[in-house]
Amino acid sequence: MSGERVMIVDDEDDLLYCLSMVLEGRGYHVLGCGSGTEAIERAIVEKPAIIFADVLMPRMDGWELCRRLKEDARCRNIPVIMITASPLKEYHDKALAAGAEALVMKPFDLDHVAEMIERYARREVTSLLS
């Protein structure tokens, strides 16, 4: 998977940095985005293998970001993994409705998430939400 582009969308710089370090150590090229709007613009142009997006962000939340990506023919086949700190079942249902392939709870093991991203990027998995 060396060189594959993985997009991380999060307004928390610490999480963005930590996950970027783990993925770059595995040979990925990480595209960091601090907002949903930036993520959509870059996804259209840079075509990442996968998008890892936080649910709660200002201006455009992760649900809306995922819906917009899945509605756009240029991005709809890019797998989206959403992250949240909320254990509510409602969040699982919203992720499924938005078109996300998985929902991961914070705090999470960075290596486990990196392995999940690798499986999705290689298209070994289609969805963990159904």
Buried (B, 14 or more C-beta within 10 A) or exposed (E): BEEBBBBBBBBBEEBBEEBBEBBEEBEBBBBBBBBBEBBBEBBEEEEBBBBBBBBBBEEBBBBBBBBBBBEEEEBEEBBBBBBBEBEEEEBBEBBBEBBBBBBBEEEBEBEEBBEBBBBBBEEEBEEBBE
